[in-house]
């Protein structure tokens, strides 16, 4: 029997609103473990993932410079592998989360901040594994996996649908 793959996590706090890294590391590591355990993913040996806890101003610049969208967003993913590679390398990439947008969305959607943050981490990490939501079919596949993982973490369906 093979060992469950793991993803080492590096956390950087860029914005004071997040507080101490130690507050978020346990949740980030739980998300990493839940995603790494998914059978449909090929998790490289010695996989590493960086999470940057940032703010709207920084994410706005990144979103503008890398995606051509001149506004902040909740989460950005920067895969470590080239788009033409079939599998991610051990350096999965970076996920950057904007505190203000995440907090605003959580309030607007009636969710706990921690639950919404966990969803954004799962979503961002799936992007590092090559998942996308450009088509309805891709979105449905990605959302179904997110819902399953979040349910395993005790977090309600972020899309508001009943879990079968």
trRosetta pair geometry for C-beta under 8 A, 3 or more apart (Angstrom, degrees):
i j d omega theta_ij theta_ji phi_ij phi_ji
4 36 6.9 96 159 120 91 104
4 37 5.6 -9 -160 -105 121 85
5 36 4.7 -135 96 179 90 104
5 37 7.5 -172 52 -79 78 40
5 43 3.6 145 129 82 157 131
5 44 7.9 109 -154 61 135 22
5 45 7.6 -114 -129 -92 99 45
5 47 6.8 48 169 9 113 127
6 32 7.6 48 -173 136 63 108
6 33 7.0 -16 -128 -106 74 75
6 36 5.7 64 -120 160 22 168
6 43 7.7 148 39 142 18 142
6 47 7.1 -176 98 49 48 97
7 32 4.1 -131 73 -175 114 109
7 33 7.4 -147 35 -68 90 40
7 35 7.0 -9 3 77 147 105
7 36 4.8 -161 -15 -68 99 125
7 43 6.5 -100 -63 -156 94 126
7 47 4.5 -48 -112 101 73 114
7 48 7.0 147 -170 -106 70 16
7 49 5.1 23 167 -5 119 118
7 92 6.8 -3 -143 -14 119 146
8 46 7.3 -11 -1 -169 121 56
8 47 6.8 168 19 93 73 54
8 48 4.7 -26 69 -106 100 74
8 49 7.2 164 82 23 49 69
9 25 7.2 153 102 -148 133 80
9 28 5.4 142 -171 130 156 113
9 29 5.6 -129 14 -87 146 73
9 32 5.3 -131 -61 -41 117 158
9 48 7.7 170 -80 -157 21 62
9 49 5.5 -24 -108 70 66 92
9 50 7.7 136 -163 -100 55 28
9 51 6.4 -2 -166 2 103 110
10 48 6.6 29 -10 -178 106 105
10 49 7.3 -173 26 91 73 42
10 50 4.5 -25 71 -107 104 77
10 51 7.3 170 84 24 52 65
11 21 4.9 142 109 -155 123 113
11 24 6.5 167 -156 91 150 110
11 25 5.7 -126 1 -92 155 84
11 28 6.0 133 -82 57 124 170
11 50 7.7 168 -82 -158 28 57
11 51 5.0 -14 -111 67 73 100
11 52 8.0 164 -160 -86 49 30
11 53 6.9 25 -174 -14 94 107
12 21 7.8 -36 -123 -100 12 127
12 50 6.9 11 0 -174 106 102
12 51 7.4 179 28 90 66 51
12 52 4.9 -14 67 -113 103 73
12 53 7.0 -167 93 24 50 73
13 18 5.1 -149 -142 80 106 134
13 19 7.8 -94 -145 82 148 32
13 20 7.4 -109 -41 -156 167 21
13 21 5.0 -131 -28 -69 119 87
13 24 8.0 140 -83 30 107 134
13 53 4.7 -16 -116 63 64 117
14 52 5.9 23 -12 -179 120 96
14 53 6.3 178 25 83 73 56
14 54 4.3 4 61 -105 127 74
14 55 6.9 -125 103 -1 99 82
14 58 6.1 -1 125 -12 145 171
15 18 5.5 98 79 -7 83 100
15 53 6.3 -117 39 129 89 77
15 54 5.3 98 -18 -166 113 30
15 55 3.8 131 -99 -44 145 100
15 58 7.3 -140 -57 11 109 129
15 99 5.3 -136 95 -2 145 132
16 19 7.6 49 174 -68 51 35
17 55 6.5 105 22 -95 124 105
17 99 4.3 143 91 137 130 163
17 100 7.2 73 64 -57 175 72
17 103 7.8 -88 161 -30 135 142
18 21 7.8 36 127 -82 121 49
18 23 7.6 176 159 65 75 122
18 24 6.6 -32 -179 -29 109 141
18 53 4.1 70 -98 150 165 134
18 99 5.7 -130 -60 -85 81 130
19 23 5.2 25 98 13 121 151
20 23 5.1 110 73 -11 81 98
21 24 6.2 -76 -162 46 42 98
21 25 5.9 53 150 -45 80 104
21 53 7.5 -178 -105 17 73 138
22 25 5.8 -37 -132 13 33 119
24 27 5.7 -66 -163 46 55 108
24 28 5.7 52 145 -23 85 110
24 51 7.9 -137 132 114 126 139
24 53 6.5 128 41 -73 170 145
24 117 7.7 -96 -135 153 110 147
25 28 5.6 -60 -141 41 32 112
25 29 6.0 29 163 -18 69 108
26 29 5.9 -58 -146 39 28 109
26 30 6.4 31 154 -21 64 105
27 30 5.6 -52 -147 34 32 113
27 31 6.5 33 154 -18 64 103
27 114 6.4 -131 -110 -162 156 100
27 117 7.1 47 133 105 147 117
27 118 6.0 -104 179 -85 113 98
27 121 7.7 154 135 4 95 161
28 31 5.8 -54 -152 36 31 112
28 32 6.4 33 150 -20 64 106
28 51 5.4 -122 -141 16 138 164
28 121 6.3 -151 -121 -135 68 152
29 32 5.4 -49 -145 35 35 115
29 33 6.3 36 155 -19 66 104
30 33 5.8 -55 -148 37 30 110
30 34 6.3 29 155 -19 65 108
30 118 7.8 -31 87 -128 110 118
30 153 6.1 109 143 -126 119 113
31 34 5.8 -57 -146 37 30 110
31 35 6.3 24 158 -14 66 108
31 118 5.7 -170 -79 -151 121 80
31 121 4.5 25 158 115 170 132
31 122 5.7 -126 -156 -66 111 75
31 125 6.8 168 145 -12 109 149
31 149 7.7 66 -146 156 69 123
31 153 7.1 4 -88 -88 65 153
32 35 6.1 -60 -147 40 27 106
32 36 6.0 27 156 -21 65 112
32 49 6.1 -171 -114 43 118 141
32 125 7.2 -172 -102 -114 60 152
33 36 5.7 -55 -141 37 28 112
33 37 6.4 29 159 -23 63 108
34 37 6.0 -58 -152 31 27 112
34 38 7.7 46 147 -41 57 90
34 122 7.5 -41 91 -103 120 108
34 149 4.9 115 142 -161 120 96
34 152 5.6 156 -141 93 121 126
34 153 5.8 -53 -68 -58 162 105
35 38 5.9 -34 -168 -5 42 116
35 41 6.9 30 164 5 76 168
35 122 6.3 176 -72 -131 114 73
35 125 5.0 -51 -116 121 173 144
35 126 7.2 -136 -137 -64 125 71
35 129 7.9 -163 173 -27 118 140
35 149 6.2 23 -79 -134 65 148
36 41 7.3 -114 -136 89 31 136
36 43 4.9 58 -145 -99 80 164
36 47 7.1 176 -112 62 115 143
38 41 4.6 66 83 7 104 110
38 145 6.9 41 -135 -159 147 113
38 149 7.1 -44 -69 -81 118 111
40 145 7.4 -98 54 -110 138 131
41 129 5.5 -49 -131 -147 112 151
42 87 5.1 -55 90 -132 134 118
42 88 7.7 165 87 34 87 80
43 47 5.2 -76 -179 -24 88 152
44 47 4.8 126 65 -75 80 91
44 87 7.0 126 -65 148 100 112
44 88 6.2 -119 -15 96 117 80
44 89 6.1 17 -43 177 170 28
44 90 4.6 -124 115 -85 135 58
44 92 7.8 -175 31 -68 112 83
45 90 6.8 -41 81 -99 54 109
46 90 4.8 0 93 -145 88 132
47 88 7.6 57 -127 107 112 117
47 90 5.4 -140 -98 -152 42 59
47 92 5.6 44 -171 -41 100 110
48 90 6.1 45 9 149 88 81
48 91 5.4 -20 63 -112 105 57
48 92 6.4 -163 80 11 45 86
49 92 4.7 -17 -88 56 81 129
49 93 7.1 0 -130 60 69 51
49 94 7.9 145 -173 -99 60 32
49 95 7.1 8 177 3 104 105
49 125 6.6 1 -142 -117 150 100
49 128 6.9 127 -121 94 105 174
50 93 7.2 -101 38 132 90 33
50 94 4.4 -27 78 -107 109 79
50 95 7.3 172 92 25 58 62
51 94 7.6 164 -86 -158 23 64
51 95 5.3 -16 -113 67 69 96
51 96 7.9 157 -165 -87 47 33
51 97 7.1 0 -172 1 93 109
51 121 6.9 -7 -117 -123 132 105
52 94 6.1 22 -10 -175 111 111
52 95 7.1 -174 26 90 73 45
52 96 4.3 -16 67 -110 113 78
52 97 7.2 168 84 21 59 64
53 97 6.0 -19 -117 63 54 99
53 99 6.9 54 177 -62 84 100
54 58 4.4 -99 -179 73 127 134
54 59 5.7 143 101 -46 126 91
54 96 5.3 3 11 -172 132 98
54 97 6.6 150 34 71 77 43
54 98 5.8 -39 90 -95 87 55
54 99 7.1 -149 96 -13 35 85
55 58 5.5 91 56 16 71 99
55 59 6.9 -146 98 0 32 96
55 98 5.9 49 177 -148 19 75
55 99 5.3 -31 -105 30 64 102
55 100 6.1 52 -160 -7 78 102
56 59 5.8 -64 -139 46 29 107
56 60 5.8 41 158 -32 67 105
56 72 3.9 -33 -157 -102 83 165
56 98 4.8 80 -81 -171 51 128
56 99 7.4 -91 -28 56 74 66
56 100 4.3 -45 -30 50 117 125
56 101 5.7 124 -93 -30 98 94
57 60 5.7 -51 -151 27 25 116
57 61 7.0 23 153 -15 59 102
57 72 7.5 -34 -51 -80 19 123
58 61 5.9 -55 -157 34 34 110
58 62 6.4 29 150 -14 67 107
58 96 7.4 -118 119 179 110 132
58 98 7.4 -177 65 -103 83 90
59 62 5.5 -53 -144 41 37 112
59 63 5.9 40 156 -23 69 107
59 72 4.8 72 90 -144 105 86
59 73 6.1 -129 154 48 121 63
59 76 6.2 173 -145 -8 94 120
59 96 6.0 174 -100 128 92 115
59 97 7.8 -32 -81 161 137 14
59 98 3.9 -76 3 -68 154 118
59 101 7.2 -90 76 8 153 134
60 63 5.8 -55 -143 37 25 111
60 64 6.3 25 156 -17 62 109
60 70 7.5 33 -174 -175 89 47
60 71 6.3 -70 -128 174 88 20
60 72 4.2 -51 -69 -69 84 75
61 64 5.8 -58 -148 38 28 110
61 65 6.0 15 161 -10 66 114
62 65 6.0 -62 -138 44 26 103
62 66 5.6 -9 175 11 67 119
62 76 5.6 -160 121 46 129 171
62 96 6.2 34 69 76 172 159
63 66 6.8 -65 -123 52 17 89
63 67 5.2 -41 -164 42 58 117
63 69 4.9 -59 159 76 102 95
63 70 7.5 163 106 -96 99 14
63 71 6.4 -61 106 72 144 48
63 72 6.4 153 11 -127 145 27
63 73 5.2 131 -96 4 144 108
63 76 6.3 -141 -78 -78 78 132
64 67 7.5 -31 -64 56 7 73
64 68 7.0 31 -162 -128 41 16
64 69 6.5 -109 -87 76 45 41
64 70 4.8 52 -106 -103 105 59
64 71 7.8 122 -65 7 87 32
66 76 7.2 97 71 -167 139 137
66 78 7.4 -69 -156 -95 162 105
67 76 7.5 -136 -24 -126 131 115
69 73 7.1 43 102 -42 137 123
72 98 5.4 132 -178 -143 117 171
72 100 7.3 21 130 72 163 109
72 101 5.4 -160 128 -50 117 132
73 76 6.4 102 73 -58 117 87
73 98 6.8 137 81 10 40 135
73 101 6.4 142 156 159 18 172
74 97 6.8 -11 161 -148 65 74
74 98 5.9 -126 -138 47 29 97
74 101 4.6 -140 -89 119 62 119
74 102 5.3 107 -148 -76 95 71
74 105 6.0 -15 -90 -5 132 151
74 120 5.5 -120 141 -115 114 134
75 95 6.3 -8 -169 -174 106 97
75 96 6.9 154 -155 80 54 50
75 97 5.1 -15 -102 -102 83 73
75 98 7.4 -139 -68 13 40 78
75 102 7.8 69 -52 -78 85 107
75 120 4.2 167 -48 -173 139 106
75 121 7.7 -153 -121 -67 147 34
75 123 6.2 119 73 86 152 114
75 124 4.6 -112 164 -66 131 116
76 95 7.2 164 84 -155 48 50
76 96 4.7 -7 57 55 97 101
76 124 7.4 44 86 -123 20 115
77 93 6.4 66 179 115 81 134
77 94 7.3 165 -154 89 46 52
77 95 5.3 -15 -103 -103 74 77
77 96 8.0 -166 -75 20 29 71
77 124 4.5 170 -75 -158 104 77
77 125 7.7 -163 -115 -59 128 18
77 127 3.6 134 61 89 164 135
77 128 5.6 -131 -170 -53 122 76
78 93 5.1 -165 96 -178 58 111
78 94 4.5 3 54 56 107 94
78 95 7.7 -166 23 -73 70 34
78 96 7.4 39 -6 -9 107 104
79 83 7.6 111 70 -76 142 61
79 88 6.9 -118 -162 -114 104 108
79 92 7.2 -73 -143 167 64 57
79 93 4.2 -101 -135 -60 24 155
79 127 6.8 -126 -58 134 98 80
79 128 5.0 156 -105 -134 77 57
79 130 7.4 67 -112 -70 151 58
80 88 6.5 79 61 -164 96 98
80 89 5.8 -103 114 56 114 99
80 91 3.9 -166 -159 112 158 85
80 92 5.4 124 13 116 121 12
80 93 4.0 -148 -26 -66 74 70
80 94 7.8 106 -60 -12 85 66
80 128 7.1 33 8 -156 82 104
81 85 4.3 -107 176 63 114 138
81 87 7.3 -148 -117 109 164 37
81 88 4.5 -138 -17 -126 135 58
81 89 5.2 151 -82 -1 94 85
81 92 7.8 -32 -13 -141 95 39
81 93 7.4 -84 8 -49 64 111
81 130 7.8 -36 72 -63 129 99
82 85 4.9 105 61 -14 78 102
85 88 7.2 105 108 -94 124 31
85 89 7.3 -26 154 -36 162 88
88 92 5.3 33 163 -120 144 69
88 93 7.6 -93 -146 -14 125 100
88 128 6.3 50 -108 150 152 81
88 129 5.9 -83 -21 -113 133 53
88 130 7.0 -150 -50 -28 96 98
89 92 7.6 -160 72 -75 57 37
92 125 7.4 10 149 -148 145 77
92 128 4.5 56 164 159 100 136
92 129 7.4 -23 -150 -64 112 68
93 128 4.4 -163 44 -126 118 110
95 120 8.0 149 169 140 125 84
95 121 6.5 111 120 -132 156 59
95 124 3.5 94 -134 143 126 141
95 125 6.4 -50 -51 -61 147 61
95 127 7.8 127 -100 55 100 113
95 128 7.0 -82 -57 -40 99 122
97 102 5.9 30 173 -51 103 142
97 117 6.8 71 180 -142 157 84
97 120 5.6 103 -118 123 117 137
97 121 7.3 -37 -61 -71 139 73
97 124 7.3 -103 -68 -33 92 155
98 101 4.4 44 95 25 119 111
98 102 6.1 164 85 -16 61 91
99 102 5.8 -67 -147 40 25 110
99 103 6.0 21 161 -18 67 111
100 103 5.8 -57 -145 38 28 109
100 104 6.2 26 157 -18 65 109
101 104 5.7 -54 -143 38 30 111
101 105 6.2 29 158 -17 65 108
102 105 6.0 -57 -147 38 27 109
102 106 6.3 30 155 -23 62 107
102 113 6.9 80 135 -155 98 85
102 116 6.0 155 -172 117 85 116
102 117 5.8 57 -179 -86 139 78
102 120 6.3 -74 -113 -15 114 159
103 106 5.7 -54 -149 32 29 113
103 107 6.6 26 156 -15 64 105
103 113 5.9 -4 -111 -118 68 116
104 107 6.0 -58 -153 37 30 108
104 108 6.1 26 154 -16 67 112
105 108 5.6 -57 -140 42 31 111
105 109 5.8 10 165 -2 68 116
105 111 7.8 -11 126 43 77 119
105 116 6.0 163 100 -169 103 147
106 109 6.3 -69 -140 49 21 97
106 111 4.7 -100 -148 76 71 89
106 112 6.7 -48 -166 117 122 17
106 113 4.6 81 153 -95 177 55
106 115 7.6 129 -130 63 109 83
106 116 4.1 -134 -89 7 96 152
106 117 7.8 -13 -69 -31 132 76
107 110 7.7 28 -178 -71 28 33
109 116 7.0 125 63 -94 130 127
109 158 8.0 27 153 -162 149 80
111 115 5.1 -121 176 80 105 117
111 116 4.6 115 105 -54 133 103
111 156 7.9 -145 -122 61 98 110
111 158 7.1 20 -102 -125 153 84
112 115 4.3 86 63 5 94 106
112 116 7.0 -170 85 -6 48 84
113 116 5.9 -62 -150 40 30 107
113 117 6.0 32 153 -21 67 110
114 117 5.6 -54 -144 38 29 115
114 118 6.3 33 155 -22 64 104
115 118 5.7 -51 -149 33 31 112
115 119 6.6 33 151 -19 62 103
115 150 7.7 74 -164 -160 86 117
115 155 4.7 157 -141 -140 96 112
115 156 7.1 17 -167 35 146 80
115 158 7.5 174 147 -87 99 98
116 119 5.6 -51 -153 34 34 114
116 120 6.5 34 150 -18 65 103
116 158 7.2 117 -113 -125 61 121
117 120 5.7 -54 -149 36 32 110
117 121 6.5 35 151 -20 65 104
118 121 5.6 -53 -150 34 33 114
118 122 6.5 34 153 -18 66 103
118 150 6.6 125 119 -120 114 93
118 153 6.2 -158 173 119 147 156
118 155 5.7 -160 85 -62 140 163
119 122 5.8 -53 -149 36 33 110
119 123 6.1 34 153 -19 66 109
119 146 6.6 62 -150 179 81 119
119 150 6.0 11 -92 -92 81 137
119 155 6.9 -156 -58 141 89 147
119 158 4.5 76 -119 -61 153 156
120 123 5.5 -53 -143 40 32 115
120 124 6.0 32 157 -18 66 108
121 124 5.8 -55 -143 39 27 108
121 125 6.1 26 158 -19 64 109
122 125 5.9 -59 -146 38 26 110
122 126 6.4 30 155 -21 63 105
122 146 5.1 127 121 -133 128 84
122 149 5.3 161 -137 94 138 139
122 150 6.3 -104 -8 -59 164 90
123 126 5.9 -56 -154 32 27 111
123 127 7.0 31 149 -20 61 101
123 142 7.6 68 -132 163 74 115
123 146 6.0 20 -76 -109 74 136
124 127 5.6 -50 -158 28 37 114
124 128 7.0 38 147 -20 65 100
125 128 5.5 -48 -157 29 41 115
125 129 6.9 31 148 -11 66 103
126 129 5.6 -59 -153 41 39 108
126 131 4.1 -37 160 49 97 136
126 142 5.8 128 141 -147 150 99
126 145 6.6 130 -109 96 139 131
126 146 6.9 -77 -25 -71 150 93
127 130 7.7 107 -176 -26 33 7
127 131 6.1 -88 -83 67 35 77
127 132 6.9 71 -121 -88 77 61
131 138 7.2 156 -173 -173 72 95
131 141 7.3 -142 -145 106 111 105
131 142 4.8 134 166 -102 125 108
131 145 7.5 -110 -117 51 162 147
132 138 5.2 -14 88 169 72 143
132 142 7.2 -129 82 -55 15 145
133 138 5.2 -171 -113 112 33 100
133 139 3.8 72 -153 -92 96 77
133 142 5.2 -93 -73 40 98 147
133 143 7.6 76 -110 -38 127 90
134 138 5.7 30 42 51 65 151
134 139 7.9 -163 37 -45 23 90
135 138 4.6 95 53 8 80 102
135 139 6.9 -146 92 -6 41 88
136 139 5.6 -57 -147 38 31 113
136 140 6.2 32 156 -22 66 106
137 140 5.9 -53 -147 34 28 111
137 141 6.6 26 155 -16 62 106
138 141 5.9 -58 -151 37 30 110
138 142 6.2 24 156 -14 67 111
139 142 5.9 -59 -144 41 29 108
139 143 5.9 26 160 -18 66 112
140 143 5.9 -57 -139 40 25 109
140 144 6.2 29 160 -23 62 107
141 144 6.0 -56 -149 32 26 111
141 145 6.7 21 155 -13 61 107
142 145 6.0 -60 -154 38 31 109
142 146 6.3 32 151 -20 66 108
143 146 5.5 -53 -145 36 33 114
143 147 6.2 36 156 -22 67 104
143 159 5.8 42 -167 -44 124 151
144 147 5.8 -53 -149 34 29 112
144 148 6.6 30 153 -18 63 105
145 148 5.7 -54 -149 35 33 112
145 149 6.3 29 156 -16 66 107
146 149 6.0 -59 -148 39 29 108
146 150 6.1 24 158 -15 66 111
146 158 7.0 -55 135 34 121 119
147 150 5.9 -58 -143 41 27 108
147 151 6.2 33 156 -24 63 107
147 157 5.0 13 -136 -123 108 87
147 158 7.3 -139 -94 26 74 76
147 159 6.7 -61 -77 21 115 111
147 161 7.4 -39 -114 65 151 101
147 163 6.1 -177 162 -101 114 100
148 151 5.8 -54 -149 32 27 113
148 152 6.6 28 153 -18 61 106
148 163 7.9 140 -89 -143 51 117
149 152 5.7 -57 -157 35 32 114
149 153 6.6 22 149 -11 65 108
150 153 5.5 -61 -150 43 37 108
150 155 4.0 -78 -179 77 94 110
150 156 7.5 -35 136 72 119 20
150 157 7.2 135 86 -99 129 35
150 158 6.5 148 -43 -19 179 100
151 154 7.6 52 -177 -70 32 16
151 155 7.0 -99 -72 62 26 61
151 156 7.9 43 -95 -122 68 22
151 157 7.2 8 -67 -66 98 72
151 163 5.3 118 -93 -132 142 163
155 158 7.5 5 141 -51 110 91
157 160 6.2 -152 107 -30 103 9
157 161 5.4 -104 150 57 153 60
157 162 7.1 -154 5 -107 155 8
157 163 5.5 -177 -56 -51 118 94
